[in-house]
Structures are given as C-alpha cells and as structure tokens.
Amino acid sequence: MKTKLLVLFTLCLSLNVFAQTSYNTSYFPNSGNPGGVNTEPTDNLTAGWGILIAPAISTNQWSASFALPFAFQFYGNPVTSLRASANGLVSFAANPSLADNNTDLPSGILPDSTIACFWDAFTNTPATGNNDSVCWKVFGSAPNRQLWIKWATFESGSPSVSAVTYSCVLEETTNNIYMVESDFAVNISTALTSVTTGVQLNTSTAKQYDNKYRQRPANATTSADNNYILFSPFALTNMAVSSAECSQPVLNKISKNTINNPIIRVRVPANGELNALALTQLSFNTNGTFSTSDITSARVFYTGGDSTFNALSQFGSAVSTPIGAFN
C-alpha cells in the first residue's frame, strides 16, 4: 500500500507589527457620558464651551490649532495640539489635509495621527445652520480630566442630515479615546449617511470599530441615553511562544493510493505582537510506523490560526520516502 503522509502544522502568530501601541474597542449603548465626568444633563448645550468652528459655514474646514490642556498620548506618542474638522475628524498633525467622503481605515486620504469620530461627508446642502458649531470644554479635575470636542446640532452627510450631536473625548492619564453618540433625531440607516469610527496612525496602522457603513442610531437630547465607543490603548509586547501542542485530529483509516492525508497537527500559540518569530525547521520521526515503505512522502502545510486542515500553503519541501528521523 502506497500512501502519502501529511503533517498539518498550525502556527498562531501575527506577522505584521507597525506600532508600539494599539487599541482595544468596546461599545457601551445607552450608558450616558463616559465615566460620568461630564454631568451636563442635555446634549446640545454650548453655553460655557469654547468655539473651534463657528456656525453657518459653506465649505468643509479645519479649526485653528488648539493646545491640549493636559498631557496625552496617541498610539504611544505624546501629542500637544489638535485640529477638528467640520465632518467629524480630529487630527494631531500640524497641517492636515481635508478628507471628505468617509472610507474604511486605514485610509490613504486620511491624515496621519487622526481620529475618525463618526467621520462623514460635509453637508451637501451648505451652509450649515446658525446654531451648528464645533466646540470644546474640559470636565473634571487633574489627573482625571476629559477634553470634549463636540459637534453640536451639526448638519452633515451627503445626503445631509440637518442636526446631529456627537463628541470626541480625550481622557487624561488613561489616554482613552471615547466617541459619544448623543442627539440623533432620526435613525440614520442608509449607506450614504453612515459613518467611519476609528483611529489612524498612518496609512498602514489603524483601528476601526465596525465598518464605514456603520449606522447612527436614534437618540434623544438627554445625556442619559448616550452611546459611546471606547478606544483603550495597550502596549504591544515582544512575541514569545507560550506552549506547543501535538495532536492527531483525524483517526480514520487511510485508503490506498491517496494523498494529502492529515496525520499530525502541531499547534504553537504565541503571545505578543512585536518582533515576530520565524519557524525555520520541524523535526519528525517515523518510529512506531508499521511499514515505512507504505509512505511515499511527508509534507507540512501551514493553516495560520485555522485548526481545520487544508493543503493550500505548503511549508518547506516534501521529504521523499521518510525513514527514521527527518526534517
């Protein structure tokens, strides 16, 4: 009986690393304002807030540079000032270019070091309303302050929606970023009026919540029913193997003259994202095989994080008629 021996190898490693910090995301529906620091009872208040972009504008624009009131890190890098756009962007870049229609992240049209806070197109029926503004306010006390950037009753999108209120919140010490859905008078549910929510370091490194067709839910004007998305930073670590496991997932008999039969599965879980490990060699032995003359060749296939066998990606070269120890 001539058969071919297949070894299925599963290596759970991440191969692409671009930054020393990344972000976890969580969604909190109907949870009020994050952390309870902003205690204003309604969403659309602007009294006592500073103005970044004034009402009644006819074109998309960036605000003037605004100095951050406390130390803050974005993707692990200290940032000291920001600009806000009229279509839901906050950028730490010195001279960011405008990006109108939202896309998925990472995006080639988005400036580096930018937050997409419900990023959408600028209104296609300008000018914006006489009460529409992008404003700012600091809540809380050191070292737990929050800087709120709020688009208050702001007209946006193409087709446009006349009045939506939402905010980008930067938190001192934790370096958390919150994106708060506040006052949406209607359920905005079409692809053309949906938004992109995420953070982007550069055109290779970004973290997005959902996709660019994420829909804005209907919300009332009270802050108690606000939803928010948390982007929480965590430090990337060097990759290290945590264990090695060998199993025989398929116990069926092997038919004569068949190929690519899975015999052994090797799983090597690894933790960390930096300095990806490279697999260079595997060692096997045919000891215990009843008749090695029945084996015509041995191969290793790589299936990434999928424990189900497939023969799509061969690792190394086939070993013909293996007897005893082989690599």
N, C-alpha and C positions, 0 to 999 in steps of 0.2 A: 504494500500500500504506500503510495507516494502522496504526501501532503506537504503543505507549506505552513510553517509555524509563524504566527504573528504575535508580536508583543505590543500591546496597547499601552502607550505612555501618556499620562495626563499631568501636565505641569502647570500649576496655578500661579502664574507670575504676571506682573504688569511690566511691560517693556518700555513704555514711554513716560518720561517724567520731565516736567518743564519748570516747576517752581518749588520753592521750599515750603510753601503753604498752600493748602487747598481749602475747600469749604464743604461742609455738610448742609443739607437743606431740610427744613421741616415746615409744614403748613399748619396754621392754627386758625380754624374757622370760628367765627362768632366769639372771639376771645377778648374783645376790647383792644386797648392800646398795649403794646408790648411792655411788660414789666410794671405797668401801672404808674409810670413816671409822669407821663402826660395825662393830667386829670381833667382837661377841658371836656365838658360834657357833650359838646356838639362838634361835628367835623369841620364845619365851614367857617369857624371863627378866624379872623385875620387881625383883629384889634390887638396891638401889642406885638405883632410879628413884623420882622424886617422884610423889605421887598427886594427880591432878586430880579424878577421880571415883572414889569408893570402891566396893567390891563390894556386891552384894545391894541394888540399888535397885529400886523398884517403878514409877517413872514416869520418863519422859524428862526430862532436865535439862541446864542449862549448868553448867560448872565455875565456880568463882570466877575473877576476873580474874587473869591470870598475866603478869608483866612479862617481856618478851623479853630474853634475855641478851646480845644484840648488835643493832646497827643492821640494820633490814630494811625493804625497800620492797615494797608490794603495789600492782600497777598503777601503779608510779612514785611512789606516795605513801608517805612514812615512816609506819610503824606501830610502836607501842611496847608493846602488850599484846594478849593474846588470851584467848578462852574456847573450850573444847571442849565439845561436846555428847555425849550418850550414844549418838547414832545417826550418828556419822561426820561431824560438821561442826566446822570451826574458824573462828571469826569474830573479826575485828578491831574490830567495832562495840562501842560502850560498853555498850549494853543490848539485845542481840539478842533477837528473839522466837524461840520454838521452831518448827521446821518438821519435821513428822514424815514422812509418806509422800513419797518422793523423786519429783521430776519432772525433765524436761529443763530445761536452762539456756538463756537467763536465765529465772528463776522468780520470780513475784510473791510467793511465800510464803517465799522465802529472804531473810535479812537482807542488807543491803549489806555489801560488803567481807568476803565469806565464801568459804571453801574447802570444797567438797564432796568429802570424802575417802572414797569408797565409801559415800556417803550412802544410807541405807536407813531403813525404818521402825524405830522402837523395838520391841523384842520384844513379841509379842502374848501371851506366857506369862510375865509377870513373877512374881517378882522375878528379876533377873539372878543369876548364880551367885556363890558365896562367893569365887571366885578371879578374878572378872571385874573389871577396873579399867581406867580411862583414866589413863595415867601419862606422865611426861616425863623426858628425860635429854639432856644436852649431850655431844656427842662431838667430838674434835679440838681443835685449838688455833687461836687467832686468827692470821690473819684468815680462816681456813677452817673454822670450826666449823659443826656441824649441830645443830639442835634437833629432837629426835624427840618427837612426840606419838603414843603407841601405845595402841590398843585391844587389850588383852591377853586372849586366850581369851574374848572378849566375846560374849554372847548377843545376837542382833539379828535383825530382819526379821519379816515377817508373811506367811506362816508363819515361825516363828522357826527359827534355826539355833543350836545350843547353844554353839558355841565357834569363833570366828574371830579371827585376829590380823592386824591391819593398822596402818599408820602413815602419818602426815603429817610430812614432813621439810622444815624451812626451812633454807636454806643461806646462811651469811654471805658477804658480798661479791658473789656472783653473783646473789643474790636468787632463785635457783632454788627451785622447789617440787617435791618428789618425793612420790608416793603409792605406798607399798610394799605389795604383796600378799605376806603371809607364810604363816601357817599356816591353811589351809582343809582340814579333814579330808575333806570330800567335794566333789565337783564340783557347785556350786550353779548349776542351769541353768534354773530356771523364772523367768518374768517377775516373779512375786511376790517372789522373793528376789534379784532383780538390783539393781544399784546405779547411782548417778549419780556421775561423777567429773569435776570441773572447778573453775573459779574464777569468781566473780561479783563485779563491782564494784558494779553496781546492776541494776535490772530491765531496762535496755537494753543493758548491756555485760557479756558473759560469754564464757568459752572452755570448751568441753566436749570431753572425749575420748569418742568413740563416742556412745552414747545411754543413756537411763535403763534400758534393758533389757540393759545390759552384764552378762555372766555372770562370776561369780567362779570361777577355775579351782582345781582341787585342788592343794594344796601340802603338802609335809612340814614338819616342825618345824625343820629346819636352815635357816640363813640362805642357804646356797649356792644354793638353788633359787628364791629370791625373784624375783618380777617387780616392776618399778616403772614408773611413768609419770612422765615429766619434763615440767614446765611451765616453760619457759625464757622470761624476759621479753625483749622487744626494743622499742626506741624507735620510735614512729611518726614518719614524716618528711613534709614537705610534698610534695604531689603535683607531679610535673614530667613533661612529655612527653619520652619517650626517643627516639622516631622517628616517622615517618609513612610508610606504605606504600600504594601503589595497585596493584591487580591486576585482571585480567579473568578471573574463575574459570570463567565459562561461555562456551564458544566455539561453541556450536551456533547454527545459523541461527534467526532469529526468524520465526515464522509470521505471516501476515496476520491482522489484527483480533484480536490477543492483547494482554493487559495484564499488568502486573507481571512483566516480563521482566528478570532481573538482568543488568546491563551492566558496572558497575564496582563493585569493592569497595575501600573505604578503611579501613585499619586504623591506629589511633593508640595504640600501647602507652604506658602511663604508669606511673611508679613512685611510691611513697609513698601515704599514706592521709589526711593532713591537708589541709585547705583544698582540697577537691575542685574540679577545673577544670570550667568550663562551656563547652560547644560552642555558639556563637551563630550561626555562618554557615559555609557551604561555597560555594566558587566553582567553576563548571564552564564548559566551552566546547564548542560543537558543531563546532569546526574539525576537518576530516577526515571529517565525515559526508557520505556521498554525496548524500543528499537530505534536508534538514531538514524538508521538507514531509511526510515519512513519519512524523514524530514528533508525536504529539498532546499529550503532556505528559511531564514529568520529575518523579520523586518520590525522596525519600531515606527509607530505612527503617533504624531502629536495632535491632540484634540483640544488644546487650550484649557478652558475652565469647564468643558463639557465632558462628563463622565461616560457618555454614550459613545460607543466605538464608531469611528468612520475611517476610511482609508484614503482620505483626501490629502493629508500632509505627511509625507514620509520624513523621518528624522534619520540622517545619515544614509549609509548604503546597505543593501541587503547582504547578509552573510550566507554564502552557499554551503550546503551540507554541514551545518554546525555539529561538532562533536566535542564534548567536554566544555571547558571554559572558552568563552568568546566575547568580543566587544562589538 
